[in-house]
Amino acid sequence: MTQQRIASVPAEAGEVVRQVRGFTGVPWRRLLAYLRPHLLLFSLALVGLGLSAGLGLVMPLLIGRITTVVVAGGDMANLDRLVAGLLALFAVMALGSFLQTYLLGVIGERIVATMRAQLFVRLVTLSLDFHVAKRVGELISRLSSDVTQVRTMLTQTVTDLLSATIGLVGGVVILFLLSPSLLLIVLVLAPALIAVAFLFGRPLQHVSTEVQDEIARSTTTAEEALAGIRVVKSFVREDWEAARYGADLSRVVSRASRLALWRGLFASVMTFLGFGAVALLLWYTGRQVVEGTLTVGALTSFLLYGVTIAANLASIAGQYGQFRAGTGAVQRVFEILDTRPTIVDPSPAVELPRIAGAIELESVGFAYEPGRPVLTGIDLSVAPGEILALVGPSGSGKTTLVNLVPRLWDVTEGAIRIDGVDIRDVAVHPLRSQIALVPQEATLFGGTVRENILYGRLDATEAEMVAAARSANAHDFIAALPQGYDTLLGDRGSRLSGGQRQRVAIARAILKDPRILLLDEATSALDNESERLVQDALDRLMRGRTTLIVAHRLSTLKAAHRIAVLDAGWLVELGTEADLLARDGLYARLHRMQFRAPDGLADQAATAAGAARPA
């Protein structure tokens, strides 16, 4: 059986990955597992909580004694001692509160870092099909707001519940010790409180999940607008984007208002029940004072304990509401952590040494969705060092075929072999480490030029990096940048032109030194001068490497040894350019239409010609 495990993860993230993979059990147990590495600090925080909450139970007794002394006209020395004791009590409670607040803050930040690391490792190791189905803003929302809410549940909510529980139970016990008959009020109230908690719990959790979903949607809208700000401005769509984001925020406010309504109703009912108990306590003890069976000091203590119990009941209600509301965020985080990659390493995996680069496709079929094939019955062999061009109308499956070679997707039918080995029988890391992809739109990161090139091979020397840049025709323009190789490129390499970005991407691929090279329309979006420089760099990169070239511009295929023509997912023609032109089939029609049409209409011409399909 294939072992479900994460591939191609940096070594330093291994422990985190094992933690992600090892989590089992119900959500609350998984949540508490995040506290295990911090048990010592958490225990100290609980000591602080016990000091602040536990000693708080002594306060009503001292205040009652002070009231008795004042009403009875007792001696000043006794009053001074009681007030000094009260101040000392407050000081210790303040110390306990500091320990609790500080340590829980530290623990909370560490938990957030751990959970975000686990979530990020899971996200970057999930297969491409997951990311195609998700929007970046939604995933960012889970990394940020959802994780923060989980942290709040683990630290603030849990400890506030403990503090309120200590105050509630302690207050009830002391009241019982002082006057067992007062316990009847609590016993009458308890079933009502439990019923209210269960009644409100499920709606609070459901509406809170809706709020988190709407926040994720609004984050996605903002992320997309900011990522495409050039398009937004060029089409003068600032107002439209603002309106779209405003609509998302309106839905957030609407859902959050419903959540606030449920929380308000819950808190108000619990508050009424709690302080209703105080009213009953006041009525009962007041009658005893009037009858002369209870002192004013004892009455004061009873009332303070009653208020303490009521306040803690209200606090428990609020924290319980927060806890149920946070469950939605927990579910959203664990949904990602529980997702497994669809592209996984086999167990055991076949060793893949340095490859020669032979590629064989045997009856390959692929569909992103069942019943809607993108590729059908592709039989194709590429010799080591051969350059094969893939052409055809838009939507014919060229890019999909290229993505299947490094197992960005798995074939749904047939097999792909490299040097005779089925790529599904080898681990992903050794396979992809020998393959480089240069797409139409070069993806650069916002760091320096150096960091972007070294992304191809992290242990490369300075000389190797510069040599790769020279081979990619990139060294001269890099040297002219303000800080040379240490120049920050901005978001997605925005400080460079399209041709410059592409040459940096080629330098990165050269540094990787792959045996198989995949070029997905790498020059189609460039002007003539940039195309010449990039094509010259690509010619150097292709030497001695098995290369698959996806191209719409047929003029860029001069270096290709053979051309494979795809149409509607079928391989309809294969041969040299001379053979295909002599055959006068689809390629010949594409060739005639493209070289007669202006460059800007090349894509339309190619699409219009895609009517042929084998019987």
Secondary structure, 3 states (H helix, E strand, C coil): CCCCCCCCCCHHHHHHHHHHHHCCCCHHHHHHHCCHHHHHHHHHHHHHHHHHHHHHCCHHHHHHHHHHHHHHCCCHHHHHHHHHHHHHHHHHHHHHHHHHHHHHHHHHHHHHHHHHHHHHHHHHHCCHHHHHHCCHHHHHHHHHHHHHHHHHHHHHHHHHHHHHHHHHHHHHHHHHHHCHHHHHHHHHHHHHHHHHHHHHHHHHHHHHHHHHHHHHHHHHHHHHHHHCHHHHHHCCCHHHHHHHHHHHHHHHHHHHHHHHHHHHHHHHHHHHHHHHHHHHHHHHHHHHHHHCCCCHHHHHHHHHHHHHHHHHHHHHHHHHHHHHHHHHHHHHHHHHHCCCCCCCCCCCCECCCCCCCCEEEEEEEEEEECCEEEEEEEEEEECCCCEEEEECCCCCCHHHHHHHCCCCCCCCEEEEEECCEEHHHECHHHHHCCEEEECCCCCCCCCEHHHHHHCCCCCCCHHHHHHHHHHCCCHHHHHCCCCHHHCECCHHHCCCCHHHHHHHHHHHHHHHCCCEEEEECCCCCCCHHHHHHHHHHHHHHHCCCEEEEECCCHHHHCCCCEEEEEECCEEEEEECHHHHHHHCCHHHHHHHHHHHCCHHHHHHHHHHCCCCCCC
